[in-house]
Amino acid sequence: MAGFGHVNFVADMGQLKLLNSVVLSMLVVCLKKLRSKGGDLMLVNAGESIKRQLNVAQLASVFIIAASVEEAKEKFTQKN
């Protein structure tokens, strides 16, 4: 991903009910890689269950969470 010139990504969490440790680890690895290249990863459409799990894992403050893809695009634009 970052090796192909893309550094800003959106992960749509809308279909997820639960985040297990594998998914959380994958998200953190992706986030670190993207940020090391000057990019970021935003989570969108995260339901209350997903937000609770991110809080429990102490990752809610690590990720930028947007309500929609459109909002994520706006936040990316504001960041740059």
Short mmCIF file of the C-alpha atoms (twelve columns), coordinates in Angstrom:
data_MODEL
# 
_entry.id   MODEL 
# 
loop_
_atom_site.group_PDB 
_atom_site.id 
_atom_site.type_symbol 
_atom_site.label_atom_id 
_atom_site.label_alt_id 
_atom_site.label_comp_id 
_atom_site.label_asym_id 
_atom_site.label_seq_id 
_atom_site.Cartn_x 
_atom_site.Cartn_y 
_atom_site.Cartn_z 
_atom_site.pdbx_PDB_model_num 
ATOM 1  C CA . MET A 1  0.000   0.000   0.000  1 
ATOM 2  C CA . ALA A 2  2.387   2.741   1.084  1 
ATOM 3  C CA . GLY A 3  4.944   1.243   -1.288 1 
ATOM 4  C CA . PHE A 4  2.641   2.042   -4.201 1 
ATOM 5  C CA . GLY A 5  2.496   5.768   -3.454 1 
ATOM 6  C CA . HIS A 6  -0.789  5.749   -1.528 1 
ATOM 7  C CA . VAL A 7  -0.438  6.911   2.054  1 
ATOM 8  C CA . ASN A 8  -3.977  7.795   3.170  1 
ATOM 9  C CA . PHE A 9  -6.451  4.985   3.646  1 
ATOM 10 C CA . VAL A 10 -9.982  4.587   4.959  1 
ATOM 11 C CA . ALA A 11 -11.102 1.382   6.696  1 
ATOM 12 C CA . ASP A 12 -14.894 1.007   6.628  1 
ATOM 13 C CA . MET A 13 -15.894 -0.691  9.869  1 
ATOM 14 C CA . GLY A 14 -19.624 -0.653  9.073  1 
ATOM 15 C CA . GLN A 15 -20.016 -4.406  8.603  1 
ATOM 16 C CA . LEU A 16 -18.019 -5.382  11.692 1 
ATOM 17 C CA . LYS A 17 -19.571 -6.307  15.012 1 
ATOM 18 C CA . LEU A 18 -16.386 -7.362  16.825 1 
ATOM 19 C CA . LEU A 19 -12.658 -6.676  16.611 1 
ATOM 20 C CA . ASN A 20 -10.422 -9.537  17.640 1 
ATOM 21 C CA . SER A 21 -6.728  -9.220  18.447 1 
ATOM 22 C CA . VAL A 22 -5.715  -10.139 14.891 1 
ATOM 23 C CA . VAL A 23 -7.769  -7.303  13.395 1 
ATOM 24 C CA . LEU A 24 -6.540  -4.818  15.997 1 
ATOM 25 C CA . SER A 25 -2.927  -5.835  15.356 1 
ATOM 26 C CA . MET A 26 -3.385  -5.510  11.595 1 
ATOM 27 C CA . LEU A 27 -4.873  -2.027  11.984 1 
ATOM 28 C CA . VAL A 28 -2.007  -0.905  14.209 1 
ATOM 29 C CA . VAL A 29 0.622   -2.292  11.811 1 
ATOM 30 C CA . CYS A 30 -1.048  -0.551  8.862  1 
ATOM 31 C CA . LEU A 31 -1.314  2.697   10.814 1 
ATOM 32 C CA . LYS A 32 2.370   2.644   11.785 1 
ATOM 33 C CA . LYS A 33 3.470   1.906   8.230  1 
ATOM 34 C CA . LEU A 34 1.284   4.658   6.767  1 
ATOM 35 C CA . ARG A 35 2.343   7.251   9.342  1 
ATOM 36 C CA . SER A 36 6.010   6.423   8.723  1 
ATOM 37 C CA . LYS A 37 5.368   7.396   5.081  1 
ATOM 38 C CA . GLY A 38 3.555   10.624  6.020  1 
ATOM 39 C CA . GLY A 39 0.062   9.192   5.681  1 
ATOM 40 C CA . ASP A 40 -2.715  7.998   7.920  1 
ATOM 41 C CA . LEU A 41 -5.491  5.453   8.356  1 
ATOM 42 C CA . MET A 42 -9.005  6.563   9.264  1 
ATOM 43 C CA . LEU A 43 -11.752 4.323   10.537 1 
ATOM 44 C CA . VAL A 44 -15.254 5.095   9.279  1 
ATOM 45 C CA . ASN A 45 -18.741 3.854   10.133 1 
ATOM 46 C CA . ALA A 46 -17.561 2.438   13.450 1 
ATOM 47 C CA . GLY A 47 -20.559 1.384   15.508 1 
ATOM 48 C CA . GLU A 48 -20.786 1.702   19.269 1 
ATOM 49 C CA . SER A 49 -19.520 -1.865  19.767 1 
ATOM 50 C CA . ILE A 50 -16.387 -1.175  17.715 1 
ATOM 51 C CA . LYS A 51 -15.794 2.135   19.501 1 
ATOM 52 C CA . ARG A 52 -16.145 0.380   22.873 1 
ATOM 53 C CA . GLN A 53 -13.628 -2.261  21.840 1 
ATOM 54 C CA . LEU A 54 -11.168 0.400   20.697 1 
ATOM 55 C CA . ASN A 55 -11.593 2.118   24.085 1 
ATOM 56 C CA . VAL A 56 -11.007 -1.122  25.995 1 
ATOM 57 C CA . ALA A 57 -7.868  -1.786  23.928 1 
ATOM 58 C CA . GLN A 58 -6.788  1.831   24.602 1 
ATOM 59 C CA . LEU A 59 -6.662  2.495   20.844 1 
ATOM 60 C CA . ALA A 60 -9.546  4.956   20.479 1 
ATOM 61 C CA . SER A 61 -7.186  7.914   20.772 1 
ATOM 62 C CA . VAL A 62 -4.690  6.365   18.343 1 
ATOM 63 C CA . PHE A 63 -7.042  6.209   15.365 1 
ATOM 64 C CA . ILE A 64 -8.958  9.007   13.703 1 
ATOM 65 C CA . ILE A 65 -12.610 7.985   13.511 1 
ATOM 66 C CA . ALA A 66 -14.958 9.575   10.996 1 
ATOM 67 C CA . ALA A 67 -18.690 9.076   10.566 1 
ATOM 68 C CA . SER A 68 -18.454 8.542   6.792  1 
ATOM 69 C CA . VAL A 69 -16.031 8.235   3.901  1 
ATOM 70 C CA . GLU A 70 -16.904 11.795  2.905  1 
ATOM 71 C CA . GLU A 71 -16.000 13.073  6.372  1 
ATOM 72 C CA . ALA A 72 -12.731 11.114  6.237  1 
ATOM 73 C CA . LYS A 73 -11.867 12.734  2.899  1 
ATOM 74 C CA . GLU A 74 -12.522 16.165  4.409  1 
ATOM 75 C CA . LYS A 75 -10.320 15.359  7.408  1 
ATOM 76 C CA . PHE A 76 -7.516  14.161  5.118  1 
ATOM 77 C CA . THR A 77 -7.803  17.392  3.133  1 
ATOM 78 C CA . GLN A 78 -7.663  19.481  6.327  1 
ATOM 79 C CA . LYS A 79 -4.596  17.556  7.534  1 
ATOM 80 C CA . ASN A 80 -2.619  18.291  4.375  1 
# 
